[in-house]
Amino acid sequence: MRSYKNSRKTSRLSITLTLLVLIAALASGFTAGPKAKKREPVTLKAAISSEGHFAKYKGYLEEKFPHVTFELISVLD
């Protein structure tokens, strides 16, 4: 019976340590780094069917990614 208790403790300890490592790994992925990173300018070309569809997202994208310039190419022309 003693062996069963030891294996149960070992199993519980193993699960606890695994969970702690998993939580630490997840928490490190969500930490905020320095936000004042200087990024190189980038131009993205996007093939679109109408500018109206892209206009919905353009403001958000320009605010979120100020270093990105969007070049729109109409596929209907």
C-alpha positions as CSV (number, residue, x, y, z in Angstrom):
1,M,0.0,0.0,0.0
2,R,2.9,2.3,0.7
3,S,4.0,2.1,-2.9
4,Y,0.6,3.3,-4.1
5,K,0.7,6.4,-1.9
6,N,4.2,7.3,-3.1
7,S,3.3,6.9,-6.8
8,R,0.2,9.0,-6.1
9,K,2.3,11.8,-4.5
10,T,4.8,11.6,-7.4
11,S,2.0,11.8,-9.9
12,R,0.4,14.8,-8.2
13,L,3.7,16.5,-8.0
14,S,4.4,15.8,-11.6
15,I,1.0,17.3,-12.7
16,T,1.5,20.3,-10.5
17,L,5.0,21.1,-11.9
18,T,3.7,20.6,-15.4
19,L,0.9,23.0,-14.8
20,L,3.3,25.6,-13.3
21,V,5.6,25.4,-16.3
22,L,2.7,25.7,-18.7
23,I,1.3,28.7,-16.9
24,A,4.7,30.4,-16.8
25,A,5.2,29.8,-20.5
26,L,1.8,31.2,-21.3
27,A,2.3,34.2,-19.0
28,S,5.7,35.0,-20.7
29,G,4.0,35.1,-24.1
30,F,1.5,37.7,-22.9
31,T,3.9,40.1,-21.3
32,A,4.1,43.4,-23.0
33,G,7.5,44.4,-24.4
34,P,8.7,47.8,-25.2
35,K,6.1,49.6,-27.4
36,A,8.4,52.3,-28.7
37,K,10.1,50.0,-31.2
38,K,11.2,51.8,-34.4
39,R,10.0,49.8,-37.3
40,E,11.1,50.0,-40.9
41,P,8.5,51.4,-43.4
42,V,6.7,48.7,-45.4
43,T,4.4,48.9,-48.4
44,L,1.8,46.2,-48.8
45,K,0.1,45.7,-52.1
46,A,-3.5,44.4,-51.9
47,A,-5.6,43.2,-54.8
48,I,-9.2,44.4,-54.1
49,S,-12.5,44.2,-55.9
50,S,-13.8,47.5,-54.5
51,E,-12.2,50.3,-52.4
52,G,-15.3,50.4,-50.3
53,H,-14.6,47.1,-48.7
54,F,-11.1,48.0,-47.8
55,A,-12.2,51.5,-46.5
56,K,-13.9,49.8,-43.6
57,Y,-10.5,48.5,-42.3
58,K,-8.1,51.1,-43.6
59,G,-8.4,53.5,-40.6
60,Y,-7.9,50.7,-38.1
61,L,-4.9,49.2,-40.0
62,E,-3.2,52.6,-40.4
63,E,-3.6,53.3,-36.7
64,K,-2.5,49.9,-35.6
65,F,0.4,49.7,-38.1
66,P,1.7,53.3,-38.7
67,H,4.8,52.1,-40.5
68,V,2.8,50.3,-43.2
69,T,1.6,51.9,-46.4
70,F,-1.1,50.2,-48.4
71,E,-1.1,50.2,-52.2
72,L,-4.4,49.1,-53.6
73,I,-4.7,47.3,-56.9
74,S,-8.1,46.9,-58.4
75,V,-8.8,43.4,-59.9
76,L,-11.8,44.7,-61.9
77,D,-9.8,47.1,-64.1
